[in-house]
Amino acid sequence: MTTRTSHKNSSPFSAFILHLHPRKIPADTIRFTLSFGLGGMATTLFFILVGSGILQILSYIPNIMSAHQSVVAMYSAGSPAGFVRNIHYWAGNLFVIVALLHLLRVYLTGATDRKRRVNWLIGIALFLLVLFANFTGYLLPWDQLAFWAVTIFTNMIGYVPFIGERLAAILRGGDEVGATTLSTFFAIHVGLIPALMIILLIFHFWLIRKAGGLVRDPDSDARSVASVPHLVSREGAVGLGLAALLFLFAALVDAPLAEIANPGESPNPAKAAWYFLGLQELLLHFHPIFAICIFPALMLASLTLLPYLPGITLSPGVWCGGAQGRISAAAAFFVGLLASFPLTMADDLLIKENGSAPDLVPWITRGLLPLGVILLFHWLAFLILKRRGYARPETVMTLVIFNLGMLCGLTVTGIWFRGEGMALTLPF
Ligand code: HEM
């Protein structure tokens, strides 16, 4: 009753905001260093992408005869369409990074408790949609980069046992990337994915409210503050600040556009989109079933089930469970990142080139055996950390972050250190 009366007295803007946020929230949850505004940044990017996407439809022609030319024409003198394309392109790429960082912050601040588990699952679905949105959008300019990146990725899917070939054919709308692929990707990119994201985001925000707002350290200051203006002004500052920087960047740096797609001439090296280069790198070292199927499935399953595994949720509202956890997380990330380089080089230069690992039974030598070594390493690391007095949640976190470091290392190698024929090379 009280709430209704006060809603009546507030301005339409405040009344609208109060449907999204509770009237009062714990003061600790608006601390910038708790969330770094990452969820707000992801939301801002989503709106920018929808807005710039709608504007792009005005100048883009979704068929293989005209798509490339319509994108080239966006950059003709006096047209604002090129600027809009730049905004859309850079926002899309930033969205992948921001969504990943947001996912990490949620995990590292222990926001994976019972009340937030379902929201974690919604978040994983959103993250996969962010990747899929980027991937489907990548093909639309129909240039060499797009054509070959999508060809490589759909070929990678083909390695999934039993269903891979079928799945790749459905995605391509045939045996090869062509006219049907472009129209299918266009429909998925502008229709299906945004619709699914809107539904999931509404659910995501509702669940945050239902959980009583952001996660909070129970030992922190228990005072409450009004959402308007305290939370809303901070959200506005983060959103507008990010938009301003993005627009400035888009005004200065054009989105890449190569020559028109030529199915008869593959660029060398032919690379997947940057966020899939870690996977492409795995494919160079492991048997395809392990690189494309078993490792990603293990990663996705552990990530999805993380809040459901007993005793591994970190302390609520405290980054990495405390000071010791923060140090071990930072160390694990850099060790994982740095270890990926010598391991990649050793596999490429010593083992493969000298032929000292004969691939008689490749799924054992380049699959089962390395998987066994990796699992053994994790088990030993787990025991060592436990003996050094680490609690279970911090031990698991250290291993998760180590793997993240490795994946970042593989991605960096794929982006900058692979040249002709995917051989290792220096980027300069
Ligand atoms: C499209 C991408 C996403 C958007 C737009 C989005 C938006 C948001 C916003 C605005 C918040 C509140 C503010 C904040 O935490 O910074 C939030 C919280 C949350 N998000 Fe997301 N999110 C996205 C993806 C994800 C992902 C990938 C995950 C994890 C798998 C996730 C899980 C959560 C959880 C559990 C909370 C509650 C955190 C807490 O209680 O402290 N979200 N999200």
Boltz pocket constraint, residues with backbone or C-beta under 6 A from the ligand:
constraints:
  - pocket:
      binder: B
      contacts: [[A, 35], [A, 36], [A, 37], [A, 38], [A, 39], [A, 40], [A, 42], [A, 43], [A, 46], [A, 99], [A, 100], [A, 102], [A, 103], [A, 106], [A, 111], [A, 112], [A, 116], [A, 119], [A, 120], [A, 121], [A, 122], [A, 123], [A, 124], [A, 126], [A, 127], [A, 130], [A, 201], [A, 204], [A, 208], [A, 211], [A, 213], [A, 214], [A, 215]]
      max_distance: 6.0
